[in-house]
Amino acid sequence: MELIGDPGELKRAILADAAREAAALEAAAGAEAAALLAAAEKEAAAREAAALEAARAEGARRGEMLLAAAPAEAARRRAARLEALLETVRRDALALAAAECRGPALAALAAEAAAGVGGRAFVLTGAPGAGLAGLAAEIEKAAGLGPLELRFEEDPALAGGAAARSADGRRRWDNGLEARLERLWPGLRLELAARLDGGDHGG
């Protein structure tokens, strides 16, 4: 009785089974690899789409922020231009007033400063070369306080106008052009700003 067949046939059968199993494994591996690749491509596409959508959303958000800030930025620039114009007007007005502050106008400012201090004895200060000391009679008359005891000084820091202090130095009134303009400026500024803001000041 023959228990084992032809060894060659058995070998071929084993080899055939091994080949079929290898082919099946290769096919399964190929299918699994294709599935993994497809899943990876799908995930990458989803991530790319999400990144693109996030970029679009961020761009839209920034655009909205810029649009919302535009009116405030325009108002800020307009205010800055207006302030520059006002400062130019202020500076030019001071220079013009200083050039014209002579004679009766200077005497009137000195008398006003003396009246602000009060009393009859004063030290009056004027700009160098303004000739304040030569206006004693006009100052006394403009002050309307009767005979005055006046002393005169010059101060290079005074752009124009006059300042007065009492003989004992306790009371002082600065009626120099710069101080006077400083006192008047808030009201003048509002009026000028209203007029200037009505025009077009350029970009």
Secondary structure as a PSIPRED ss2 file (coil, helix, strand):
# PSIPRED VFORMAT (PSIPRED V4.0)

   1 M C   1.000  0.000  0.000
   2 E C   1.000  0.000  0.000
   3 L C   1.000  0.000  0.000
   4 I C   1.000  0.000  0.000
   5 G C   1.000  0.000  0.000
   6 D C   1.000  0.000  0.000
   7 P H   0.000  1.000  0.000
   8 G H   0.000  1.000  0.000
   9 E H   0.000  1.000  0.000
  10 L H   0.000  1.000  0.000
  11 K H   0.000  1.000  0.000
  12 R H   0.000  1.000  0.000
  13 A H   0.000  1.000  0.000
  14 I H   0.000  1.000  0.000
  15 L H   0.000  1.000  0.000
  16 A H   0.000  1.000  0.000
  17 D H   0.000  1.000  0.000
  18 A H   0.000  1.000  0.000
  19 A H   0.000  1.000  0.000
  20 R H   0.000  1.000  0.000
  21 E H   0.000  1.000  0.000
  22 A H   0.000  1.000  0.000
  23 A H   0.000  1.000  0.000
  24 A H   0.000  1.000  0.000
  25 L H   0.000  1.000  0.000
  26 E H   0.000  1.000  0.000
  27 A H   0.000  1.000  0.000
  28 A H   0.000  1.000  0.000
  29 A H   0.000  1.000  0.000
  30 G H   0.000  1.000  0.000
  31 A H   0.000  1.000  0.000
  32 E H   0.000  1.000  0.000
  33 A H   0.000  1.000  0.000
  34 A H   0.000  1.000  0.000
  35 A H   0.000  1.000  0.000
  36 L H   0.000  1.000  0.000
  37 L H   0.000  1.000  0.000
  38 A H   0.000  1.000  0.000
  39 A H   0.000  1.000  0.000
  40 A H   0.000  1.000  0.000
  41 E H   0.000  1.000  0.000
  42 K H   0.000  1.000  0.000
  43 E H   0.000  1.000  0.000
  44 A H   0.000  1.000  0.000
  45 A H   0.000  1.000  0.000
  46 A H   0.000  1.000  0.000
  47 R H   0.000  1.000  0.000
  48 E H   0.000  1.000  0.000
  49 A H   0.000  1.000  0.000
  50 A H   0.000  1.000  0.000
  51 A H   0.000  1.000  0.000
  52 L H   0.000  1.000  0.000
  53 E H   0.000  1.000  0.000
  54 A H   0.000  1.000  0.000
  55 A H   0.000  1.000  0.000
  56 R H   0.000  1.000  0.000
  57 A H   0.000  1.000  0.000
  58 E H   0.000  1.000  0.000
  59 G H   0.000  1.000  0.000
  60 A H   0.000  1.000  0.000
  61 R H   0.000  1.000  0.000
  62 R H   0.000  1.000  0.000
  63 G H   0.000  1.000  0.000
  64 E H   0.000  1.000  0.000
  65 M H   0.000  1.000  0.000
  66 L H   0.000  1.000  0.000
  67 L H   0.000  1.000  0.000
  68 A H   0.000  1.000  0.000
  69 A H   0.000  1.000  0.000
  70 A H   0.000  1.000  0.000
  71 P H   0.000  1.000  0.000
  72 A H   0.000  1.000  0.000
  73 E H   0.000  1.000  0.000
  74 A H   0.000  1.000  0.000
  75 A H   0.000  1.000  0.000
  76 R H   0.000  1.000  0.000
  77 R H   0.000  1.000  0.000
  78 R H   0.000  1.000  0.000
  79 A H   0.000  1.000  0.000
  80 A H   0.000  1.000  0.000
  81 R H   0.000  1.000  0.000
  82 L H   0.000  1.000  0.000
  83 E H   0.000  1.000  0.000
  84 A H   0.000  1.000  0.000
  85 L H   0.000  1.000  0.000
  86 L H   0.000  1.000  0.000
  87 E H   0.000  1.000  0.000
  88 T H   0.000  1.000  0.000
  89 V H   0.000  1.000  0.000
  90 R H   0.000  1.000  0.000
  91 R H   0.000  1.000  0.000
  92 D H   0.000  1.000  0.000
  93 A H   0.000  1.000  0.000
  94 L H   0.000  1.000  0.000
  95 A H   0.000  1.000  0.000
  96 L H   0.000  1.000  0.000
  97 A H   0.000  1.000  0.000
  98 A H   0.000  1.000  0.000
  99 A H   0.000  1.000  0.000
 100 E H   0.000  1.000  0.000
 101 C C   1.000  0.000  0.000
 102 R C   1.000  0.000  0.000
 103 G H   0.000  1.000  0.000
 104 P H   0.000  1.000  0.000
 105 A H   0.000  1.000  0.000
 106 L H   0.000  1.000  0.000
 107 A H   0.000  1.000  0.000
 108 A H   0.000  1.000  0.000
 109 L H   0.000  1.000  0.000
 110 A H   0.000  1.000  0.000
 111 A H   0.000  1.000  0.000
 112 E H   0.000  1.000  0.000
 113 A H   0.000  1.000  0.000
 114 A H   0.000  1.000  0.000
 115 A H   0.000  1.000  0.000
 116 G H   0.000  1.000  0.000
 117 V H   0.000  1.000  0.000
 118 G C   1.000  0.000  0.000
 119 G C   1.000  0.000  0.000
 120 R C   1.000  0.000  0.000
 121 A E   0.000  0.000  1.000
 122 F E   0.000  0.000  1.000
 123 V E   0.000  0.000  1.000
 124 L E   0.000  0.000  1.000
 125 T E   0.000  0.000  1.000
 126 G E   0.000  0.000  1.000
 127 A C   1.000  0.000  0.000
 128 P C   1.000  0.000  0.000
 129 G C   1.000  0.000  0.000
 130 A C   1.000  0.000  0.000
 131 G C   1.000  0.000  0.000
 132 L H   0.000  1.000  0.000
 133 A H   0.000  1.000  0.000
 134 G H   0.000  1.000  0.000
 135 L H   0.000  1.000  0.000
 136 A H   0.000  1.000  0.000
 137 A H   0.000  1.000  0.000
 138 E H   0.000  1.000  0.000
 139 I H   0.000  1.000  0.000
 140 E H   0.000  1.000  0.000
 141 K H   0.000  1.000  0.000
 142 A H   0.000  1.000  0.000
 143 A H   0.000  1.000  0.000
 144 G C   1.000  0.000  0.000
 145 L C   1.000  0.000  0.000
 146 G C   1.000  0.000  0.000
 147 P C   1.000  0.000  0.000
 148 L C   1.000  0.000  0.000
 149 E E   0.000  0.000  1.000
 150 L E   0.000  0.000  1.000
 151 R E   0.000  0.000  1.000
 152 F E   0.000  0.000  1.000
 153 E E   0.000  0.000  1.000
 154 E E   0.000  0.000  1.000
 155 D C   1.000  0.000  0.000
 156 P C   1.000  0.000  0.000
 157 A C   1.000  0.000  0.000
 158 L C   1.000  0.000  0.000
 159 A C   1.000  0.000  0.000
 160 G C   1.000  0.000  0.000
 161 G E   0.000  0.000  1.000
 162 A E   0.000  0.000  1.000
 163 A E   0.000  0.000  1.000
 164 A E   0.000  0.000  1.000
 165 R E   0.000  0.000  1.000
 166 S E   0.000  0.000  1.000
 167 A C   1.000  0.000  0.000
 168 D C   1.000  0.000  0.000
 169 G C   1.000  0.000  0.000
 170 R C   1.000  0.000  0.000
 171 R C   1.000  0.000  0.000
 172 R E   0.000  0.000  1.000
 173 W E   0.000  0.000  1.000
 174 D E   0.000  0.000  1.000
 175 N E   0.000  0.000  1.000
 176 G E   0.000  0.000  1.000
 177 L H   0.000  1.000  0.000
 178 E H   0.000  1.000  0.000
 179 A H   0.000  1.000  0.000
 180 R H   0.000  1.000  0.000
 181 L H   0.000  1.000  0.000
 182 E H   0.000  1.000  0.000
 183 R H   0.000  1.000  0.000
 184 L H   0.000  1.000  0.000
 185 W H   0.000  1.000  0.000
 186 P H   0.000  1.000  0.000
 187 G H   0.000  1.000  0.000
 188 L H   0.000  1.000  0.000
 189 R H   0.000  1.000  0.000
 190 L H   0.000  1.000  0.000
 191 E H   0.000  1.000  0.000
 192 L H   0.000  1.000  0.000
 193 A H   0.000  1.000  0.000
 194 A H   0.000  1.000  0.000
 195 R H   0.000  1.000  0.000
 196 L H   0.000  1.000  0.000
 197 D C   1.000  0.000  0.000
 198 G C   1.000  0.000  0.000
 199 G C   1.000  0.000  0.000
 200 D C   1.000  0.000  0.000
 201 H C   1.000  0.000  0.000
 202 G C   1.000  0.000  0.000
 203 G C   1.000  0.000  0.000
